Amino acid sequence: MIEIRWHGRGGQGAKTASLLLADVAFSTGKFIQGFPEYGPERMGAPLTAYNRIDDKIIRIHSNIYEPDYVVVVDDTLINSVDVTQGLKETGGILINSSLSPDEVRKTIPEYRGAVYTVDATKISHECLKANFPNTALLSAVIKITNLMNREDLEEHMLDSFKTKFAKKPEVIEPNMNAVRRAYDEVKGGNSYDK
């Protein structure tokens, strides 16, 4: 089983990304869970969302306290939330940032596992002309977790976008471009050993 915890702020799409990841994984025949942790819901407030993905039925129904992977939608959260809490060093952390993985590692020195970065905000602005980094982050998550190969990712995302954007087909190709770019542009992956 792969367990993923998402950290974002209200309105940034962390919850949507976790649900979309669940949808894409489900379409490949996996058993899935995708759910947010609700707190004081307001725009800009920190929030957490979760995914569990497995080849077998998932019988656990709780928050995820020791995730394999953590995705940070807003890198300013690193200074206010312990994003690495419980994170397994055999997994990794993916951060939406223009910084390199080595630069980000300096802000989370206690974490010894793999660190990845992708500038999902830049990709979103350039492909979608808006700040919707969740599509790019979803693609990067799939690459770093090896949940599926690139061809399957693109096929399932295209099917999902055709349904989701049936009344706005002009946004399908820009979203697919964001998926492709993030898959290509995610950096990092090495564990840190002194």
N, C-alpha and C positions, 0 to 999 in steps of 0.2 A: 504494500500500500504506500502511496505517496501522499503526504500531508503538506499542505501549503497554507501559509498565513499571509494575508494581504494587509498592509498598513496604508491608509490614505486619509484624506479629509473629506468631509461631506461635500458631495457635488463633483468630486474628481473622477468618479467611475470605478473605484475599487470593488464595490459591491457588484456592479454590472459586469466587470471583468471576471470576477469569481464565478458568476452565474453563466457567463459566456464560455468560460473554460469548462465548466461542468457540462454544458450543452455539446461542445465540440468533443469532449472525451466520451460522452454518452453515445454520440453518433458513431464512434469507432467500436462500440460494443462493451465499453468499460462500465463498471458500477461506479457511481459518483455521488458526491454530496457537494453542494455549494450553498453557503449560507452566511449572512452577516451576523455580527454581534451588535445588538442594538443597545445604545446608551442614550445620552441626551442628544437627540438628532437635530442638528442645525448645520447650515452651510458653513464649511470651514472647520468644523469640529473633528478631532481625530476619530477614526472608526476602524474597525477590524472586520475582515471577512475571511472565510475559510473554504478550502477544498480538500476533499478526500477522493482519491482515484485508485481503483483496484480492479483486478481481474475477477475477484470473488465478491460475493455479497458483503456489504459493509454493515456491521451490526453495532458499531460505536455511534453514539448520538450525544456528543459533547463538543465543547470548544476544543481547539487543538493547542496543547501546551508544549509539545516538543516537535515542532514541524521539521520536515526534511528541507523545506525551502521557505524563504520569506521574500515577499515582493513589497518594495517600498515605492508607492506611487508619488509621494512628495518627499524629497530628500531633506526638507527642513524638519521632518519628524524625527530624524536621527538625534537631534539635540533635545527633544522633549519626550520621546517615548523610547523605551528599551526595546528596539526592534529586533535585537538578537536574543532576547530572553527565550531560553529553552531550545534555541535553534541548534540542530545537530550539526556537528562539524563534518559529517560525511555528506552533507547536502550543500546548500549555498544560499547566498542572499543576492537578490537582484534589485538594483536601485536605479530609479529613473533619475539620471544625472548626466550633465555634460562633463563631469570629472572622469578621470580614468579609474579603473579598479584600484590601482595602487594609491591614488589620492584619497579615494573613499575609505580604503582600509585604515588610513590614519585616523579617521573619525570614529572607527569601531575597533580599536586595537585589541580588545579582549576576545574578539571572534577570530578563530583560527581556521575556519573553513573557507570554501571558495567564495569569492566576491566577483559579481558581475555588474556591469553598468550598460545602460542603453539610454540614449537621449530621446526618450519617447515623446517628450514635450516638443522638441525640435521637429521630429518626424511628423508629429500631429499637425503642427503649424504649417509645415511645408506641403504635406499631402492633403490634409483636410481643411486647411485654412481656419482651424479652430483648435482649442486646447482640450482634446480628447485623447489623452495618452494611453487609455486602457487597451485599445486595439493593438497598438505597438507592443505594450507590455505583455499582452496575452501571447503574441507571437514569440517574444523572447523567452517567456516561461516555458513554452512548449519546446523550444530549442534546448534550453539548459537542462530540462528534465528528461529529454528524449522520449516524451510521451508518444510522439508519432514522427514520421519523417516529413520533410518539407512538402512533398507532393500531396500527401494525405492532409496536411494542415491546410494547404491552399484550397484543395477540393472541398473540405468541410467548411472552411470559412466562407468560401464563395456561396455554397449552398445556404449557409446561415444568413449571409448578407442579402441574398435574393429574397429570402422570406422576411427578414427584418425590415428591409428597405424596399419592399414591393411597390410602395407608392412614391419612392424617391430613388429610382434606379440610377440616377446620375451620381449618387454617392458611393455606389458599389465599387467602382474602379479605384477612386481615391483611397478607400478603406483597404482594398487589396494591395495597393502600393505601400501603405503603411505596414501591413503584415509582412510583405517581402523585405522592405528596408530594415525593419527591426530584426528580422531573422538574420540578415546579413551583418547588421551593425552592432549586435550585442558583443561585448568584450569581457575578457577575464576568465576566471575559472580555477585558478591555482589556489591551493590551500597555502597558508602561511606557516612556515616552520622556521624557528630561530636556529 
